[in-house]
Each structure stands twice: as C-alpha cells, then as structure tokens.
Amino acid sequence: MKIDLYTQSGTKNGTLDLPNEMFEVPFNRDLVHQALIRQSANERVNLAHTKTRAEVRGGGRKPYKQKGTGNARQGTIRAPQWRTGGVVFGPRNNRNFSKDMPKKQRRLALFCALSEKVRKNEVIGLEEYKSEKPKTKDFETMIKKLPITRNVLIVLPEKNSVIEKSSANLQNVKTITAGYVNIRDLKDYKTVILLKDSVAKLEETFLTKKK
C-alpha cells in the first residue's frame, strides 16, 4: 500500500510505503463500532452521585408518634418519600462503565479504520517538519499547502515539542504519537498526516510481537 508523500513546502515527493497488514484490511463495521463504544465507555468520568436513606444526614428521630395522628406511620424523615430524603436507584459514582475487548480485536478494529482512511484517500505522508523554534504562523502556512479538508490528525513518531507547540493554537489540528493512534481520533479527524518515521513506529507498536 502506498500513499502520496509531501515535503514541508507542500510539493509532492514520491510515495510512502505502508504495511499491508495495517493499511489493507477489509472494513468490519461492527468491530469498529464495538471498539469505539469501548473507548468511549472507558473514558467516561462517573461524577453523578446520590445518597441513599442511610447516607442522608439527620432523620434519627421519629417524626411523630406511631398511632393517633391519622397519618401513615413514619420512622424517619429521610425515607425516600420525604422531601430531602434519600434517593432510590439514583446514580452512584462507584458504578463501573468500563468495557473489555480482546487485544487482537482492538488492533484489528484499528487496522480496519486505518485501511478505510487510506481507501478514501484521507491519509497523506509528510517527510519532516523542520523549524528552529515553535511558530504557529509557519506551521499553519505548511498545513494550507497540503491537500487537507476540514481538520487534520498529525501522527508523530515520538514527542516533538516544536510541532506540538506550533499546532497547539490551531483549532482544526491535533497531534498524537504513533503509539496512541485510536479509533475515536480517526473518526473525528478527516485527514491523517503520517510523518515518514511514524510508519516504522506504528509497525513496532502494533505489529511486533513482544516476547
């Protein structure tokens, strides 16, 4: 599998070879959807929390005597039927929303998403980006010279402070290291830019079997 390779000046400079094991995989919609749901669930921050009748402060005294008032008998004003009482079946912050998925399935789903991007011509290569210091204007100029529509995800081989700081204030640009490529970002960003050295890092991370 090959994609167009561009220079920093925006000119095309041949092609970039991609491993077929990652970028030429048939699209499996159900598997990709399952991986996306898993990622969303695992990122969920569980903040909503209600107190049960045992946790609400007060209510230790019986509100009125058991008989003779004409009212239904009540043992505490913190019972759920009372205002300011405990909540029945309310949200609890100890609920676990995380989902599991076999590693092979997760990787296959990622490969499916990457392959679909390539088939739609939404992945391009970039030889390198050189700059003495971070400068948003220069980086934005380079982005405008590349065939990018809507927004772009830039995959770096490793941490690069110059590129990260140069793109930090650009609304439609996101940088990510190769080891953290994920389904959500591939869905949210229309174009993916692979730095030339990122391909080897992707292979090392997702294709190399660790002993």
N, C-alpha and C positions, 0 to 999 in steps of 0.2 A: 504494500500500500504506500502511495506517495502523495504528498501534499505540496503546494507551492511554498517556496522559501523566499522570504523577503529580507532586504537589508534595512538598516536603520534609516536610510534615506527614502525608503518606500519603493525601491525598484526590485523587480523580481530577479532572483539569482538562483535559478535551477529549482530542484525539488528536494524534499526531505523524506527519507525512508522511515516508515513506521512499521512496527512489528505486526504481522497479520493476526497473531494470537490475541492482540488487544484491539485492533482497529478494523478488523474484517470479520466481525461476529454477527450472526443474524439477530435481528431485534426481537426481543421477547418482552412484550408489553406488560404482561402480568408480573414477571420477575422484577422488572424495573420499578413498577408501581409498588410492589412489596418492599423493595429496598428503600424507596422514597418514604413510605409510611413508617418504616423502622427508624430511619434517620430523624424524621420529624418527631416521632414519639420519644426518642432518646434525648432529643434536645429540649424537650418540654420541661419547663420550670413550674413545679407544683406549689403555688402560693396560696390559693384559696383554702381557708380552714375555718370550720365552725366548731363550736363547743357543744358537747352533749350535756344532758341534765346533770351528769356527775361532775362536769368541769366548770359549769357556770357558778360564779361566786354568789354566796348567800343561799337563802331558802332552807336553812336548818330548822326554823321554827314552823310549826303547823299554822297555816294562815287563819284558820278559825276552827272551832270545835267540831267534832265528828258529826254530832246529831243536833237537831233542833233549830237549825238556821234556814232550812228549806232549800239550801243549795246542795249541789253534788259534793260528796266528800272529797277533800283535797289534802294531800300530805305535804306539799311544798309548792311555793310559787315559782320554782324553777323547772317545773314539769313542762313538757313541750307545748301543751295547750295554753299556757300562760304567756302573756307578753313579757319579753325579756327572759323567757325560759330557754331551755336547751333546744337544740335543733335535731330533728330526726332525719337520718340518711343525708345529712349535709356533706359538702366536700371536705375532705381531710387531706392535710399536707403530707401524710405518710403513705399515700396511695402510690403505687409503683406503676408508671405508664410505660416503662421500657419494654422493648420487644427484642427478641433474639432472632438471628438468622445465620445459617451456616456460612463459614468463611468463603467456601467455594461459590456459593450462590451470590454472596455480596460482590465478589470480584467479577463473576460472570455478568451481573447486572451492570456494574460499572463499565465493563468492556462493551456491553450492548449499547449503552448510552454514548460512549466514545465513538463507536463504529457508526452509529446513526448520525452523529455530528459530522463525521467525515463524509458520509454518503450525501449529506445535504450541503456539502462544500462550506461548512461553517468552522473549519479548522485550518489555520494557516501557520506557517513556521516563520520564526524570526532568528536570524543568525546571532545577533547580540545587540546589546544596548550599551554604548559607552558614553560616559559623561564624568567630568571631573568632580562635580558636586550635584546634589539633587536640584532639579529645576523643573517646575511644573509646566512652564510655557514650552520648553523644548520637548518635553515628553508628549504633551498634547499635540504639538506640531507633527511629531512622528506618527501618532495614532491617526491623525486626519489623513495622512498619506497612505495608510494601509486600507485594504478593502474590508472595512468594518461597518456593520449596520447595528444600530440601536445601542448595544452595550458589549463589553468585552471582558473575558476572563483570561488573565495572563498567567501561564503556568511557568514557574521559575524552578530551576534545578535545585537551588538552595536559597537561603536568606540573602537578599540583596537590598541593602539599605538605600542605595541610590534610586533604584526602580521603585521600591516601596514608598519612599518619601516623595518622589516625583509624581506618583499617581494618587497619593493619599487624598488630595483635594479634588480629584476628578470624579464626578458623580457616577458616571457610567463605566468606570474601570475598577476592576478588583484584581489583586494579585494573590497568588496562592502557590505554595511549594508543591512539587510533584507528588510527594508522599501523602498529601492531603486532598488530592482531587476527589470529588464526591458527586453523587447523583444530584443533590439539590443545586449546586452551583452550575452544573452542566445544563440543568433545566432552566435556571433563571437567566443565564447569560447567552446571548445569541451567538456570539463569535468567540472562539477559543484560540489564543495565540500560544503556541508551544515554542519556547526558546530551544535552540538547536540541542543544547546539552540536557534539556529536560527529558528527551526521549530515553536516553540511557538511564536516567534516574527512575523513570516510570517502569522500565523493564526490571531494574534492580529491585524496586519495591514490590511490584505486583506479579512478576513472572519468575523471579529467582526463588527456588525452594530452599528454605532455611533448614540447615541440619540441626 
